[in-house]
Amino acid sequence: MGSYANAAAQTTQQPVGIYDIALNLISQEPDPAEPGKYVDVRFKFDNNGTGEAIDVEAEILPQYPLFLDESTSAIKKLGTLQSTQKGDVGVIAKYKLRVDKNAVEGKNELKIRYRINKGVWITPKEFFIDIQTHDAILSVDSVSIDKKAFEQGSSSIVKIKITNNADSLLKDITAKIELGNMPFIPIGSTNEKSIYQINAKESSNIDFELLANPESKSGVYQAPLKISYSDELGKGYFKNSTIGLIIGSKPDLSIALESSEIFQSDKAGEVVIKIVNKGVTDIKFVNVKLMPSNNYLILSSNDAYLGNIDSDDFENAAFKVFVKKHNKKEVKLPILIEYKDANNNDYKENKEIILSLYTSSEAKKFGFKKGNGYLGILIIIIIVAFGLLYYKRYVKPKLHRSKER
């Protein structure tokens, strides 16, 4: 998780036309900042809209007690934000700010604005930087998880590193993760842990084992982290932060031949491929592509866009092909499936479908091919005709003579 789970995960979102820019203050280092020193702030830009945001620029607007050095530009060029560009592929803008030595501790407002393609400047809701004097500073240095994400129904260890930046020890330290209605359950203990004391300039770890609810939805969950502690004189302090917890499992897809109109070579017809989402996470933007081959010609589009496939659900993709003449018993249909999971991670999978082929007699035997119906009807007509002729010529005269006697 690193610094992305530190500090204040503050978010603001600004839909503008076909753009939907989400701006996050994902970290400040150190947290809290100290008067007379520097603080690094990182903002993350995500484009959740359907349009491409071209030539995005960001400008920091610091005000007392935060300043930019004169040699540092307030404007950063972020380039282009593609549509639905978020998650790991969002763009990060980092600024190094100086904190005035006479700054009063507390939350201090920080503004940043952006514009798209030299358009008007857009100023989202303000963000806040925590400043605290150095006499009793306890910082959350990092939050890490032993796995990249929580899988539904499985547990992971959340490790929080806390550092005493003060010149004297801090004691009675209590850390609590506020889970609220989020789909996490603490394992082996409660969601609150305590440390007796941390000596000056030293660090300590607090570990929480959390279980993700088996029925939980994939996504990013922001959990408040509340820490209380005291200095040597018994003065109490409180610190509020937010950590990000990700739930998501690797998708599990299977494909099968749902139906086919082709049972012999040198024939054309439609093949229908069934894509099943067997995993516990939903997938979206599913696109299925039938790859070319020397054994067949694709008569329809080789792309089929299926959209979303929920967990334990399926969709079908149909393609019309002509299988070239040959003596093989099967034809392999290579399939490329591209999609995103619920957390917008990209996936590409190459799979293969086997299309079985039969001889003419095998196709008739297995019921794939009907016999010549006209020939059967003709035989029946001939039999009936011969029957009528035989009746008129032999049976009917005998019956007539019997009646005359």
Helices and strands as residue ranges (DSSP letters): G 2-5, E 10-16, E 19-29, E 38-47, E 53-61, E 66-67, E 75-81, G 87-89, E 91-99, E 106-116, E 127-131, G 134-136, E 138-145, E 155-164, E 170-177, E 184-186, E 192-198, E 203-212, E 219-230, E 236-247, E 253-260, E 267-277, E 283-290, E 296-298, E 303-309, E 313-323, E 330-341, E 346-356, H 360-365, H 373-390, I 391-395, H 396-404
